[in-house]
Amino acid sequence: MQFNNEERQAQDKRLADNLSRIKYKLVVISGKGGVGKTTVSVNLAYELSTRGYKVGILDADIHGPNVVKMLGMDGVQLYGDGQLIQPAEINKNLRAVSVAMLSDDPDKPIIWRGPLKTGIIKQFLSDVSWGDLDFLVIDSPPGTGDEPLSVCQLIKGLDGAIIVTTPQEVAILDSRKSVQFAKELNVPVVGIIENMSGFKCPFCGHEIDIFGKGGGEKAAKDLNVNFLGRLPLEPDIVKFSDEGKPYIHYSRDTETAKKMVDIVDKIEKWLEEKK
């Protein structure tokens, strides 16, 4: 979408007005794909909403927008009221926006270059009626390219970046780049989450470190950032995600869900201490 100078200035004003009504703005990033970043984003946003906070989740992963699936919002379409785009209501405290909500064909790929991707992210920030929010959680695609860069540059005063990794060295190498990416853009790093860290056999209870263990914690120590915790490889997370049910809510009493809750507690505490 092309804007003239007047339209661009009007959009910039809407962007500033929207962001001024959001208390905390968090971006969830990873150095590589397949580490569970969207799972973390969805469960973080859902947990915050159950604590009484007003929360928005923005799916900035243009080419792999999975937030809709994980929140059970398949087939939901965005609509406008003549002036602004209305986000989808997940529960009374949680709203979501994703490019997946712009198409009625889930198999249709988004084949866009950088400027279009930056444009839609800006529009989701400026032209969505987010209202007054306590938290905006942005699920960014992996890497340090167009989308995470656009998020970090468009949101002035981004409160923090949460880095998700798995324990193996290949993922750790890329997660370290994500920490440096955030620091170079003057975005505070909330901490690192080590996902898929260990798998407990459901039959004998023996724990197997399929992807290794401790890599995320070591990276956090080396880079002088917080280690937020580790989450195991848990088949039920996959099951509930496919069913559109946030694991942290539907498996509340499990050891893994309690670890998720502990991570959210640490993020909440970090933000309070940062004020």
C-alpha positions as CSV (number, residue, x, y, z in Angstrom):
1,M,0.0,0.0,0.0
2,Q,1.4,3.4,-1.1
3,F,0.9,6.5,1.1
4,N,1.5,10.1,0.3
5,N,3.2,12.3,2.8
6,E,0.0,13.5,4.4
7,E,-1.3,9.9,4.8
8,R,2.0,8.7,6.1
9,Q,2.0,11.5,8.8
10,A,-1.5,10.6,9.8
11,Q,-0.5,6.9,10.1
12,D,2.5,7.8,12.2
13,K,0.3,9.8,14.5
14,R,-2.1,6.8,14.8
15,L,0.9,4.6,15.6
16,A,2.1,6.9,18.3
17,D,-1.4,7.2,19.8
18,N,-1.9,3.4,19.8
19,L,1.5,2.7,21.4
20,S,0.9,5.3,24.1
21,R,-2.1,3.3,25.3
22,I,0.0,0.1,25.8
23,K,1.9,-0.2,29.1
24,Y,4.4,-3.0,28.2
25,K,5.5,-4.0,24.7
26,L,7.4,-7.3,24.4
27,V,8.9,-9.0,21.4
28,V,9.5,-12.8,21.4
29,I,12.4,-13.7,19.0
30,S,14.6,-16.6,18.2
31,G,17.8,-17.1,16.1
32,K,16.4,-20.0,14.2
33,G,13.0,-21.6,13.4
34,G,11.5,-24.6,15.1
35,V,12.5,-23.7,18.7
36,G,8.9,-23.1,20.0
37,K,8.9,-19.3,19.9
38,T,5.2,-19.1,18.9
39,T,4.3,-21.6,21.7
40,V,6.0,-19.4,24.2
41,S,4.3,-16.3,22.8
42,V,0.8,-17.8,22.9
43,N,1.2,-19.3,26.4
44,L,2.8,-16.1,27.7
45,A,0.0,-13.9,26.3
46,Y,-2.8,-16.3,27.5
47,E,-1.3,-16.6,31.0
48,L,-1.1,-12.8,31.4
49,S,-4.7,-12.5,30.3
50,T,-5.8,-14.9,32.9
51,R,-4.1,-12.8,35.5
52,G,-6.5,-10.0,34.7
53,Y,-4.2,-8.0,32.4
54,K,-5.5,-6.6,29.1
55,V,-3.3,-8.3,26.5
56,G,-2.8,-8.1,22.7
57,I,-0.8,-10.6,20.7
58,L,0.5,-9.5,17.3
59,D,1.6,-12.3,15.0
60,A,4.5,-10.7,13.0
61,D,5.5,-13.9,11.4
62,I,4.2,-13.1,7.9
63,H,5.2,-16.3,6.2
64,G,4.4,-18.8,9.0
65,P,1.6,-17.2,11.0
66,N,0.7,-19.9,13.5
67,V,-0.8,-17.9,16.4
68,V,-4.3,-18.2,15.0
69,K,-4.0,-22.1,15.0
70,M,-2.6,-22.2,18.5
71,L,-5.4,-20.0,19.8
72,G,-8.2,-22.0,18.2
73,M,-9.1,-19.1,15.8
74,D,-9.1,-21.0,12.5
75,G,-11.3,-19.3,10.0
76,V,-11.6,-16.0,12.0
77,Q,-11.4,-13.0,9.7
78,L,-10.4,-9.4,10.6
79,Y,-12.9,-6.7,9.9
80,G,-12.9,-2.9,9.9
81,D,-15.4,-0.5,11.4
82,G,-14.8,2.1,8.7
83,Q,-11.8,3.6,10.5
84,L,-9.8,0.9,12.3
85,I,-9.2,-2.8,12.1
86,Q,-10.9,-4.8,14.9
87,P,-8.7,-7.5,16.5
88,A,-10.1,-10.9,17.2
89,E,-11.3,-11.5,20.7
90,I,-9.8,-14.6,22.3
91,N,-11.3,-14.1,25.7
92,K,-12.4,-11.0,27.6
93,N,-8.8,-9.9,28.2
94,L,-7.0,-11.2,25.1
95,R,-7.0,-9.8,21.5
96,A,-5.1,-11.1,18.5
97,V,-4.1,-10.0,15.0
98,S,-2.4,-12.1,12.3
99,V,-1.9,-12.0,8.6
100,A,-3.6,-15.4,8.6
101,M,-6.8,-13.6,9.4
102,L,-6.7,-11.7,6.1
103,S,-7.2,-14.8,3.9
104,D,-9.9,-17.4,3.7
105,D,-7.4,-19.9,2.3
106,P,-5.0,-21.3,4.9
107,D,-2.9,-23.0,2.1
108,K,-2.2,-19.8,0.3
109,P,1.4,-18.6,0.8
110,I,2.3,-15.0,1.4
111,I,4.8,-14.1,-1.3
112,W,6.0,-10.6,-0.3
113,R,9.2,-8.7,-0.3
114,G,10.5,-6.6,2.6
115,P,8.6,-3.3,2.0
116,L,5.2,-5.1,2.0
117,K,6.1,-7.0,5.2
118,T,7.2,-3.8,6.9
119,G,4.0,-2.1,5.7
120,I,1.6,-4.7,7.1
121,I,3.4,-4.8,10.5
122,K,3.2,-1.0,10.7
123,Q,-0.5,-1.2,9.8
124,F,-1.1,-3.8,12.5
125,L,0.5,-1.4,15.0
126,S,-1.2,1.8,13.8
127,D,-4.5,0.8,12.3
128,V,-5.7,-1.9,14.7
129,S,-8.0,-0.8,17.5
130,W,-5.9,-2.3,20.3
131,G,-7.4,0.0,22.9
132,D,-5.8,0.3,26.4
133,L,-3.5,-2.7,26.9
134,D,-1.3,-3.8,29.8
135,F,0.8,-5.9,27.4
136,L,1.4,-6.3,23.7
137,V,3.2,-9.5,22.9
138,I,4.7,-9.6,19.4
139,D,5.5,-13.1,18.0
140,S,8.3,-12.4,15.5
141,P,9.7,-14.8,12.9
142,P,13.1,-16.3,13.4
143,G,16.3,-14.5,12.5
144,T,17.3,-10.9,12.5
145,G,15.7,-9.8,9.2
146,D,12.8,-7.6,8.0
147,E,10.1,-8.4,10.5
148,P,12.0,-8.3,13.8
149,L,13.9,-5.3,12.6
150,S,10.6,-3.5,11.7
151,V,9.1,-4.3,15.1
152,C,12.1,-3.0,16.9
153,Q,12.3,0.2,14.8
154,L,8.6,1.0,14.7
155,I,8.0,0.6,18.4
156,K,9.8,3.3,20.2
157,G,10.5,2.3,23.8
158,L,10.1,-1.4,23.3
159,D,10.2,-2.8,26.8
160,G,12.0,-6.0,26.2
161,A,13.0,-9.0,24.0
162,I,12.5,-12.6,25.1
163,I,14.8,-15.0,23.3
164,V,13.7,-18.6,22.8
165,T,16.2,-21.4,22.0
166,T,16.7,-25.1,22.2
167,P,19.8,-26.5,24.0
168,Q,21.8,-27.8,21.0
169,E,24.8,-25.8,19.8
170,V,23.3,-24.9,16.4
171,A,20.4,-23.1,18.1
172,I,22.5,-21.5,20.8
173,L,24.8,-20.0,18.1
174,D,21.8,-18.3,16.6
175,S,20.2,-17.3,19.9
176,R,23.4,-15.5,20.8
177,K,23.0,-13.4,17.6
178,S,19.4,-12.6,18.7
179,V,20.7,-11.2,22.1
180,Q,23.3,-9.1,20.2
181,F,20.6,-8.0,17.7
182,A,18.4,-6.7,20.6
183,K,21.3,-4.9,22.3
184,E,22.4,-3.2,19.1
185,L,18.9,-1.9,18.6
186,N,18.8,-0.7,22.3
187,V,16.1,-3.2,23.2
188,P,16.4,-4.5,26.8
189,V,16.8,-8.3,26.9
190,V,14.4,-9.8,29.4
191,G,16.1,-13.2,29.2
192,I,16.6,-16.5,27.5
193,I,14.2,-19.5,27.6
194,E,15.7,-22.9,26.9
195,N,12.9,-24.9,25.3
196,M,12.7,-28.6,24.5
197,S,15.2,-29.2,27.3
198,G,15.0,-32.9,28.2
199,F,12.3,-35.5,27.6
200,K,10.8,-37.6,30.3
201,C,9.8,-41.1,29.2
202,P,6.0,-41.5,29.9
203,F,6.5,-45.2,30.6
204,C,9.6,-45.4,32.8
205,G,10.1,-41.8,33.9
206,H,13.7,-41.7,32.7
207,E,14.8,-38.3,31.4
208,I,16.6,-38.2,28.0
209,D,18.4,-35.1,26.8
210,I,17.4,-35.4,23.2
211,F,18.7,-31.9,22.2
212,G,21.3,-31.6,25.0
213,K,20.8,-29.5,28.1
214,G,22.1,-26.3,29.6
215,G,23.1,-24.5,26.4
216,G,20.6,-21.7,26.9
217,E,21.6,-21.2,30.5
218,K,25.3,-21.0,29.6
219,A,24.6,-18.5,26.8
220,A,22.6,-16.3,29.2
221,K,25.6,-16.4,31.6
222,D,28.1,-15.7,28.9
223,L,26.1,-12.8,27.6
224,N,25.2,-11.4,31.0
225,V,21.4,-11.7,30.5
226,N,18.7,-13.4,32.6
227,F,18.1,-17.1,32.3
228,L,14.3,-17.4,32.5
229,G,14.1,-21.2,32.7
230,R,13.9,-24.4,30.8
231,L,10.9,-26.2,29.4
232,P,11.0,-29.9,28.5
233,L,10.0,-31.6,25.3
234,E,6.4,-32.3,26.1
235,P,4.1,-34.2,23.6
236,D,1.0,-32.7,25.1
237,I,2.1,-29.2,24.2
238,V,2.0,-30.3,20.6
239,K,-1.4,-31.9,21.1
240,F,-3.0,-28.9,22.8
241,S,-1.4,-26.5,20.3
242,D,-2.9,-28.4,17.4
243,E,-6.2,-28.3,19.1
244,G,-6.0,-24.5,19.7
245,K,-5.8,-24.8,23.4
246,P,-3.0,-23.0,25.3
247,Y,-1.1,-25.6,27.3
248,I,-0.5,-23.4,30.3
249,H,-4.3,-23.1,30.8
250,Y,-5.5,-26.6,29.9
251,S,-2.7,-28.5,31.7
252,R,-2.4,-26.2,34.6
253,D,-1.4,-28.9,37.2
254,T,1.4,-30.4,35.2
255,E,5.1,-29.9,36.0
256,T,5.7,-28.3,32.6
257,A,2.8,-25.8,33.0
258,K,4.2,-24.9,36.4
259,K,7.5,-24.2,34.8
260,M,5.7,-22.0,32.2
261,V,4.0,-20.1,35.0
262,D,7.3,-19.6,36.8
263,I,8.8,-18.1,33.6
264,V,5.8,-15.7,33.3
265,D,6.4,-14.7,37.0
266,K,10.0,-13.9,36.2
267,I,9.0,-11.8,33.2
268,E,6.4,-9.9,35.3
269,K,9.0,-9.3,38.1
270,W,11.6,-8.1,35.6
271,L,9.2,-5.6,34.2
272,E,8.2,-4.3,37.6
273,E,11.8,-3.9,38.7
274,K,12.6,-2.1,35.4
275,K,10.1,0.6,36.1
